[in-house]
């Protein structure tokens, strides 16, 4: 029997929403303070995904002011297809709130936002038989709207807010058979996360809860996948049902650290007595009937294309004058817009870390500028390997502390910088007591990060300090290129997963 491995979309890809058009599946995820916003993926089998664009790829669509906090910006989207057009509804908590964008094709171009005067976050869209469009938001409240203008036609009115756990959110409304199902997340998007559901004969209710709520949760278990919730249902082309949802893979000693952020997982769904049944979410499941891998994406970006690949992201904005693919042929040239990664406004172009064990490298010519590679959670939690004025240095920013932990001189001209992430041979060494070995934990953090210049290791740092449990927030690690003075030309950037873990390579 063919199987698939979870997550199906590794790294900082939370709050998945999925829709099917014929035999094709499309998925959108949260992007928070990063530009471009809301990555869009395509699949033919629900297992293998490739990024085909971003819904918010123009500055006019996505306003993220300099004061936008880390984990602010764009929250959880819902992606739907109706009457030959794609609709995506979401919340920009750093701008005007809830909005809709639409497109004839999932690759785009997507429209400018149409704003909706509704409170709450995590909006959803569903259409009934007479063409009415319903929008549910956290709380859970429901309103009838005009999706073309954003005008609220009826409501909002309260529906069903779960079993009493905190943060009833991520509502999704489905019409299956004679019932309308309202599925929500509750318990908070951490270890108490859960998926619950209710049903009614009409979108207006009244809703009766499922007798076995929550229908999925990993809270208070020792399963390797935790924080499961924020789910969306989809019926496959062969009639089977599936659920995409977010989860984390914590490592290290209590409380456990997840460094990649909340990732996208897939689990089969069965219907019993009129209710969907799912879980637990395992690391490996029997695969859907369809099986359609995409060709492996190249590990290296040589910057030979006319535009940046869709997986490259930047905090808040990416001004036109801050980067160029034409100033030096076959290179990405970055120009400084701020003097430090410790404050908003620095030029940074990165991609999500998608694998626990991987290697990130770049060949750069600093010239008279200063720049390098960084792995960041936010302005207060990042590790940097930079070159400038004839010196390579490793800088650790952990909360209020900023320290250069290693440096050495380098000759003028191009250098190769490498960040290597490993989950074995950790720093500090794991405790070897039988009790901790039996629990599969150690005294160390989730991983160790090594920083090298032209193959020579300058330093190794404990990865726990660039993890959600230290930094807080809703995102995950982003590794990338930056410049803090002058201009720096990057000849190539390479992201290479550890052998045996190739499925979610860049763009794959």
Order of alpha helices (4+ residues) and beta strands (2+ residues): beta-beta-beta-beta-beta-beta-beta-beta-beta-beta-beta-beta-beta-beta-beta-beta-beta-beta-beta-beta-beta-beta-beta-beta-beta-beta-beta-beta-beta-beta-beta-beta-beta-beta-beta-alpha-beta-beta-alpha-beta-beta
